[in-house]
Amino acid sequence: MSKTLYLSLKPKPFRDIISGKKKEEYRENKPHWIKRLFDKNGLRFDEIFFRNGYTRDRPFVRVELKGYEIDDVDGVIILKLGKILEVKIDENIM
């Protein structure tokens, strides 16, 4: 069974993921994200459910999470995106 991370995105990065331009998602390397993303065995999730907006019937894309890197220079956690597993979009978003 997949473990899913739920994140909200603005329209441009959301479109870029669907189109295949965006292959990484960045989060600050801060205690909040460390606690949310990792457990004692490493990365807690194997897919990300990206939502665009906050309405009940919002567009979404579900993407495989292939791994991560920690960039100490820029202070970010880089989540490596894999294949798109599912998409629901409104034509107005594209």
N, C-alpha and C positions, 0 to 999 in steps of 0.2 A: 504494500500500500504506500502510495506517495505521500510525502510530507510536503505541504504547500505553504510558501511564504506569500502573504498578501501585501501588495504595495499599490499605492495610487500614483499616477503620473499625469503630467500636463499633456495636452494634445500633441505637440511636436515630438517629444521622445517616444510617446505611445505609437505614433505613426512610423517613426524610424525603426522601432522594434519589428512592427508588422512587415515593413518593406525589406527588412534584413540589413539596413544600414547600421543599426545600433546592435553591437554584439556584447556589450558590457554595461552593467549598471553599477553606479558608484554610491557608496554610503560612507559617512564619516567614520573614521576609526576612533570611536568614542565608546565609553562603557555601555551606553544604551544599545548600540548596534552589536557590540561584542556579545552582550547577554542575549540579545534577540536572535542572532544568527548562529551561535555556536553552543555546543554542549561539550562534555568531557571527551566525546568521540570525534569532535570536529564539527563540520558544517551540519546543521540540523535539518536542512531541506534538500529536496531533489527537484523541485520545480517552483516557479514563481507565477503567481496569478496577478497580472498587472491590470488595474482598473483605471479607466479614464473618467475622472469626475466622481461625484458623490451621490448622484441620483440613484434611485432604485433600479432602473433599467439601463444602467450605464454600459458602454462598450467594455470589452475585456479581451485580453490575450493571455493564454497560459503557455509558459515557455519552460523547457528543460533547463535546469541549473547544472552546468557541467563542472563547476568548481569555483575557486576564488584565489585571489592573491592579495597580499597586504602590502601597500605602498607606503612605507614609513616616511618617505621624503614628502609626499603630498598629503599624508595623513588620511588615506582612504582605504576602504576595503573594496576591491574590484570583484564583482560577481560576474562570472563567465556564463553568458547565455548560449544555449544550444538550440535545438530545433523547436519550432512552434508546434505545440500540441493541440491547441484549440483557439479559435478566434470568433468573437461576436462583435461586429462593428455596425455603426450607423453610417450610411453613405456620406453624411455631412462631415464626418470626422476626417475622411480621406480627401 
